[in-house]
Amino acid sequence: MINHSNQRGNRGMGAKPEKKLDRKTTTGVLKRLSGYVLKQWPLFLMAIIMTLLSNQLSLLGPKYSGLAIDAIADESGVQFDIVWANVAKMLICYVCAAVLSYLLAVLMIRLTQRIVYTMRKQVFEKLTTLPVGFFDTHATGDIISRISYDIDTVNSTLSHDLVQVMTSIYTVIGSLIFMWNISKPMILVFVITVPISILFTRYRSKKVRPLFQKRSQKLGELNGYAEEMLSGGRTIAVYHREAEIGNRFDKRNKEAMDAYYMSEYHGSVMGPSVMFINNLSISLVMIFGGILYMYSSSGEVRVGSLFFITLGGVAQFVQYSRKFAGPINEFANILHEFQSAFSAAERIFRIIDETPETPDAPNAVILEKCDGNVDLNDVSFGYVEDRQILKNVNIAAASGKTVAIVGPTGAGKTTIINLLMRFYDVNSGNITVDGNEITGIKRESLRRAYTMVLQDTWLFHGSVFENIAYGKEGATLEEVKLAAKAARIDSFIERLPNGYYTILSDGGTNISKGQRQLITIARAMISQSSMLILDEATSNVDSRTEIKIQEAMKELMKGRTCFIIAHRLSTIQHADIIIVLKDGSIAEQGSHDELMKKDGFYSSLYNSQFG
């Protein structure tokens, strides 16, 4: 496992700028989210049916309420049997509607959990297929933010706001039909107020949309910075930079909170504004209804006339007008949540839509029995177009030979390793293994042919046995013990509380850095690969332990083609050939003795360490 954070600075590659969430993008995001919902069509169909039933029962309530009022205001006296019958019907409707609403909420939680599970699974699986370059240009904290915060935001909207939208649509249409049957002239009030609400909501949503996109971006940047600083806590403490780091965090935190405040503030303005318009429409309905009722009760408007209305009819219309205006107001309140969800979903889809590693060629071969003859022929490469790291590099590594690569920082040593493993592809020239160009070899089999021991150790949460056995599928305890013994770490492991079954937590923070390095070396020793890459593999151990490991390394490297990157030149004197890189080109090459006799760049490097 390569630690890409170190490489990012050397390559001069920054994070990709976020695109604005325009109308076209919003439409595309909505279609894709709809696709996730429709894949769960049985649950979604049940949700629609429950929504229709629940809202239909809620809409019948005001009807029975109005009939009960008319029975009370009857000229012949109160019709108690009619009143109680309609009150009972009204209560039954409301109770059944409440039960269905509860079942609908539970159903939507189950539906959205399946969607979120699928979405998070797709994101993580996509991350495992992306090239190393993606992780070099995206902060780990930002990626984690997309997997956790952004997907949770989408989940919240789908589980709550989607139900609200479905309910609102049916309620608005149903209320409009009931009001049309009660009094057509009174509907004229909404002909004025509804367009005003729609135009205002549309205008404000255009202003708010970019603010939620910025909010998601700033929160991602904050998480990325926090993850980076927490991983370097010891270095920060050593250099006494706590105050400066705290100030930088405060600045990013303020930017994130300002973005959050601006999006929430401007988003929340829509709710009260639309509520004011809706309350105004209800007030006009009550005034207009009262006037019509006075004329109807005075006899100036006959029964059956377009303008005739009873007191119960006015009560019904007012209740339906509230049901009609309520969803419009609620939709304005949750619209900013939809904007937030669309921005979050768009960031998720960007990862899903990332271009994966170039697929293997159709005729790519599998390295079943690799001899380990590796050749770099006139290789040139740069992480960005205008900056070449390697320039016309030629290296021939014969089977079973050891090739050491040395040179100053930034000369391109680690870049060669990245090219050998096909983390990146060369810009020009080619690399061959056993005469096969590596672009014509299946990546999986190519990478299985190598074992890597890196300066930056990587241990996962699990037992010591599991971490060492990671290097060979199906490894037995006996094989693990032999590898640990060869790596000079067996005695330490046996002194642990549970021996080889002691749990290493948080990347092995409960053991020393040198001990973590020895465990990764043991992992390499258990591997059956024919080629070995050592990148400063002994840099984290003391000199005495290093001597012992070098002895074990000689046994490990027998019969393997080995590539060693080292700054401590004492560790590579036994190499068959030493490649000296300078400014991306090969300055010298040969054995240790040959290079010392030349009295060139390698000799000056060696003498600077031992002179």
N, C-alpha and C positions, 0 to 999 in steps of 0.2 A: 504494500500500500504506500503510495507516494504522498507525502505532505505537500500539497500544492501551494500552500500559503507562502512558502519560501520562494517558489518559482515566480509567483505573480509579480513581485517587485522587480525581478530581473528582466522581465519581458516587456515591461512598460505598457501593459495592457490594462485598461480600466474597465469598469462595469459598463455594460451597454445602457444607453439612455432609455428611459421608459417612453413608450409612445403614448400620445394622448388618446383617451377613450372617446372617439367621435361617434356620431350617430350610426354610421355604417358598422363600426365595431360593436356597438351596443346591440344592434339587431342580430349580428352574428353570434354574440355571446348568448342572447336570449334563445336563439334557435338551438344552440348546442346544449344549453341547460334543459330545454324542452325535450331534447333527445334523451337525456338521462332519465327524465321523468317518465317518458313514454316507454322506456325499456322495462319499467315496473308497472306496465299497464293494468294488470289485475288489481293491484292495490290502488292505483290511481282511479280506475273505474269505480271501485267501491267508494273512494273518497268523493267522487262526483255525485254518486247516487245519494250518499249520506248528506252531502251539501244541499242537494235539491230538496230532499225530504225535510231536513232541518229548517231550511229557509221557507219552504212552503208552509210548514206548521207555524212558523213565526209570523208569516204574512196573514194567516187566517185569524190570529189573535185579535188585531184591531177590528176585523169585520164583526166578530162576535161581541166585542166591546161596544161597537156602535149600535148593534141590534139591541143589546141590553139597555143602552141609554134611551133609545127610541121607545122601548117598552116601559121605561120609567116615566118618560115625558108624554105618554099616550093621553089623548084628550079624555078618554073614558076612565082613566085611572091607571095606577101602576099594575102591570101584568106580571105578577110575581113568578108565575110558572115559567114565563118566557125569559124573565131576567135571570132566574137561577139556572135554567137550561143553558143559556148563552154564556153565563159566567163559568159554569162547569166545563163547557166546550173550550172556552178561552184558556182555563187553567190546564186542561189536558194538552192542548196544543203547545203551551209554553213549557210544560214539564217534559213532554216528549222531545221538543226541540232542544232542550238543555241536555238531555241524555244523549241524543244523536250528536250534538256538538262535542261532548266529552269523548265519545267513541271516535269521532272524526279526528280530534286532536291526537289521540293515541295512535290511530292509523297513520297519520301524517308523520309522526315521530318515527315510526317503523319504516315508512317509505323513504324519508330523507336520510335515515341512518344507512340504508342500503345504497343510496346514491352517493353519500359521502364516503362510504367504504370503497365503492367502486372508483370514485374520483381519486382518493388518496392512494389506492393501490396502483392506478394508472400512472400517477405522478411519480411514485417511488420506482416503479418498474421502468419508467422512461429515464429516470436519473441513472439507473444502472446501465443504460445503453448509450448514454451521451459520451462524447469524447472528453479527454482530459482538459481540452481547451475551454470547455464550458465552465468547469470548476475553477479554472484560472481567472475567469472574468466575472464570476458571481460569488459574492460573499456567502459563506456557509450559513450565517445567521439569517440572511435574506431568504435563502432557499428553505430553511426551517420555518421561517415566518409564513411562507406560502403554503407549506404542507400543513401547518397547524392553524395559525390565525386566519388566513384567507379562506381555507376550506371550512373552518368553523363559522365564519361570517356567512358563507353561502348556505351552510346547514341551517343557521338561524333564520335566514330569509325564507328558505324553502319550507321549513317546518311550521312557521308561524304566519309569515306574510303571504305565502301562496294561498293558504286557506282563507285568509282575509280577503284576498283579491277575488277568489272564486265565490265567496259568500257575498261580497259587495256587488259583483256583476249580477247575480241572480236577484238579490234584494232590490237593486235599482230598477231592473226590468220588471220584476213582479210588482213593486210599489207603483210604478208608472201605470201598469195595466189596471190595478185596483183604483187608482186616482182617476184614470180616464173613465172608468165605469161609474164613479161617484159624481164627478163634476168636471166636465170638459173645460168650461171657462176658467176655472181656478188653476188649471195647468199652465195658463198663459204666464203666470208668475215665473215659472221655471224656464220659459223660453228666453227670459232676460237674464236670470241669475246663473243658470248652468253654463252658457257660453262664456260668461265672465270668469267663472271658476276654472273652466278648461283652459282658456287663453292664459290666465295668470299662472296656472300650474305648469303649462308647457313652457312659458317664458322663464320661470324660476328654475325648472329642471335643467335647462340649457346652461344656466349660470352655475348650478350646483355640481353638475357632472364632473368637471375637471377638478373640483376641490376634493372629491372622494378618491379620485385617481391619485392625487398628490398625497392624500392621507395614507393610503396603502403603501405608496413608495417610501414615504418618510419613516413609517413604522418598520418597514423592511430594512432600511438603512440603519435605524437605531438598533434593531436586533443583531444585524451584522457587526456593528461596531462593538456591542456588548459582548458578543461571542468571541470576537478577536481579542478584546482586552482581558476577559476572564481567562482565556487560555494562556495569556502571558503575564499572569498575576505575579509570579516570582520575579520576573525581569523588571516589572514596574516597581516592585518593592526595592529591589537591589539598587536601582538608579534613582530612587526617591522621587518618582514622577507621579505619585498618587494625586497630588493637587492638580497638575496639568491634565492628567487623564480625566479626572473628575470634571474639570472645566470643559473639556472637549465633549464629554458625555452630556453635561448640562446643556451645552449648545445644541447638540443633536436632539436631546430630549425636548428642549424648548421648541425646536423646529417641528418635531413630531406632534407635540401638544398644540402648537399654533395651527398646524394643518388640521388636526383633529377638531379643534375649536371652530375654525372657520367653516369646515364642512358641516359640523353639527349645527352651528349657529344659522348659517344660511339655509340649511335643510329644514330646520325647525320653524323658520319664518313662514313656510307654506301652510302649515297646519292652522295656526291662529288666523291667518288671512282668509283661508277658505272657510274656516268656521264662521268668521264674521259675515261672509257673503251668504252662507247657508242659513245662519240665524236671521239675517235680513229677509231671506226668501220665506222663512217660516212665519216671521212677523207679518209680512205682506199677505201670506195665505190666511192667517187668522183674521186680519182686518177685512180682506175681501170676502172670506167665508161668513164672517159676522154680518156684513152688509147683505149678502145674498139670503142668509137665514131670516133677517128682519123682514125683507120683502116677501119671502116665502111664507112666513108665519102670519103676516098682515093680510095675506090673500091677494096681494098685487101680482104675485107670480103663481100661476096655476100648477097643480100637480102634473107631472109629465113634461113640463117645460124644461128647456135646456138650462135655465137659470134656477130651477127649483132645487132646494136642498133642505134636509131636515137637520135638527140639532145633532142627532146621531151621525148623520152624514158628515157634518162639519168636524165632529170629533174623530171619525174615521180618517177623514182627509188629512187632518193635522198629524195624526199618528203615522199615516203612510208618508206624509211629507218629511217627517223626522227620519223615518226609515230610508227614504229616498236620499235625503241630504246627508245622513250620517255616514254611509259608505263613501261618499265623495270626500267628506272631511277626513275620514280615516285613511283613504287612499293618499290624500295629500300628506298626511302625517308619516305614512310608511314609504312614500316615494323616495325619500332620501336614504332609507334603508335599502331599497332596491338599487339605488345608485351605488351605494357602498358594496352591495353584493356583486353587482356587475363589474365594478372595478377589481374586486377580489377574484372573481371568476376569470376575468381577462388575464390577470397575472398567473393564475393556475394554468390556463390554456396555453400561455406562452411557453411554459415548460413542456407541456404535452406536445406542442407543435415544434419543439426544437428539433433540429436535424440530428439524427443519431449518427454514430460512427458509420463511415462509408461501409456499406455491406461487402462481404467477401465476394470476390469474383466468382461467376458461375462455375468456372472450372478450377477453383481453388483446391489445392491438395492438402492432405493431412500429414503432418510430420509424425509418423508412427515410430520410426526408429531413426532418431536424429544423431548423426555423428558429431555435429558441432563445428563444422567448417563455416566460418562467418567472414564475409567480405564486404567492406564498404568501398564502393567504386565512385570516385569523383562526386562525393555527396556534398550538396550545399543546402542550407536550410535557415529559415528565419521565422520567428513566431509572428512577426508582422512584415508586410511586403518591403517596407523601406529600410529594414534593419536585418542584415544577414548575421546569424550567429556562427554558423559553420560555412567554411569556404573551401570547396574542392578537397574534401578529406578522403584519403585512401588508407584503409586499414585491412590487413589480412590476418585473421586469427585461425590458425590450423586446429584441427580436432585435438583436444586434450592439452592445448597450450594456454598459458596465462598471459593476458595482455593487461598491462597497467596503463592508466590514463592519468597524467598529471598536468598541472598548469595552474596559473593564477586564477583567482575567483573571476567568474564571468567569461572564462575562455571557451566554454561549451562542453565541459565534461559530462554534466548531467544530461545535456541535450542529446548527446550520443546515445545514452542509455534510453532516453525516451523514444528515439528513432529505432533502436534495436527492438524494443517491445511494441512498436507501432502505436504508441500513444499519439504520435504525430507521424505524418508521411513526409518524405523528403520533397523539397522543391525541385531538385534536379539530381541526376545520378541515380544509383540504386544500391540496395542492400540485399545480399543473398545469403541463404543458409543451406548448406549442402548443395549449392548450385541452383537452388530455387529462389527466385526473387520473392521477397517477403510479401509483396502485394498480391502474389499468387498463392499464398499459404493462408489457410484459415486462421484467423486471429486466435481463436481459443487454443488450437494446437501449438501455435507459435509461442504463446505466452506460457503454456504448460511446459514448454521445453526449457524455460528459464526458471531459476530460483533466485530471489532477490533478498539481500540483507541490506537495509538502508540505515543511514545515520539516524533518521527520525523513526523511532520504534512505534509500532502499532500493535497493541494488544486489545482484545475485546473482552467484555464482561463474561467471565466463565472461568473454569478451573485451569490450572497450569497444564494439566494433561490435554485439555481441549485446545489450548493455545498452541502447544507444540505439535499436536496431531493434526492441526490445521494444514500443515505442509504435505500431508499424505492422507488420501481418503482411505478410511478403514484401518488406520494405524493401530497397532496393539500397544498395551501398556509396556510390554517388554521392549518394543521398538522405540517408544518414547524415552524410556530410561536409558537405552544405549545412546540415543542422540544427545540427551542431557549430559551423560557422562563424557561424551566426546567434546561437548561445549564447555566442560568444566563447571557445570551448574548443578550437577546431581546432588552434591552434598548439601548445598543451600536448600534445594527443594525438599529434601528429606527432613530438614530441620523445621520446615513450615508446620503449622498446627495440624493440617490435614494432608501433608505431603503433596503428592501430585494432584490431589483433589481440592487443594486450597483455592478459594475463589479469588480471582484478580478483579478488583472493581475499579471503575472509572479509568480504564486504560492502564491499569497496573500502578496506580498511585500509591498503593500500599506496599510497594517494594521500590528499591533504588533504581535510578536510571540505568546504571551499569548492569544490574540484574535483569532489567527489562531487555537490554540489548543482548545479553547472553541467551535469554529465552528465544528471541527471534533467530539467533544463530542456531540454536538447537532445532528450531522449526525448519531452517534451511537444510540442516544435516539429515533430516528424516525424509526429505524430498528425493524423488527418483529422477529428477530432470538431468539432462545431459549438459546444460550450460548454467553458469553461475555468475551473478552480478553482485559485487560487493561495493557498496558506496559508503566509504568511511565507516565500515562495519565495526571497527574496534575503537572508535573515537571516544566512546563513553565508558571505557574501562581503564583501570590503572595499568601502569607499565608492566607489573608482574603478571597480572591476569592476561595482558595482551600477549606476552611471550608464550603463555600456555595455549592461548587461543590460536596463535600462529602455528603452533605445532599441530593442533587439531585441524586447522585449515588446510594444512598440507595433505592430510589424509582425505579431507572433504573434497579437495580440488583434483585428486588423482582421477584421471580419465575424463575430466570435465574441461570444457572450454570455459575459461574464466576471464571476466572483465572486472578489473579492480580500479576504483577511483579512490585516490588517497592524497591527502596533503602531507601526512607524515611519511616521508620517503623511506624510512627504515622498514616499513611494512611491505614494500614492493621490490626490494632488492633481488628477490628470487625470481621475479617475473621473467618469462622468456623474451618478451619484448615490451619496452616502455615507450608509450606515445606521449610526446611533450607537445601540448597545445598552447598556442599563444595567439590571442586575437582571432580565434576561430580557425586557425590554420595549423597544420603540423609543422612545428619548428624543428624538431629532431625526433628520431626514433632509433631504437637499438636496445641492447642489454644494458644493465647498470654499468658494467665495466667499460663497455664501448662508449657510453655517453660520458662517463667520467674522463676518459682519455681525450675526448673531443674538447673538453674544457669550454663547453658552450653554456646555453641557458640552463640545461638540467644540472650541470655541475655547479652553477651559481646558486640554484635553488637548494641543492644538497648541502653545499658549504654554508649557506645561510642558516641551516638548521643544526649542522654539526661542526661548523668551523670554529 
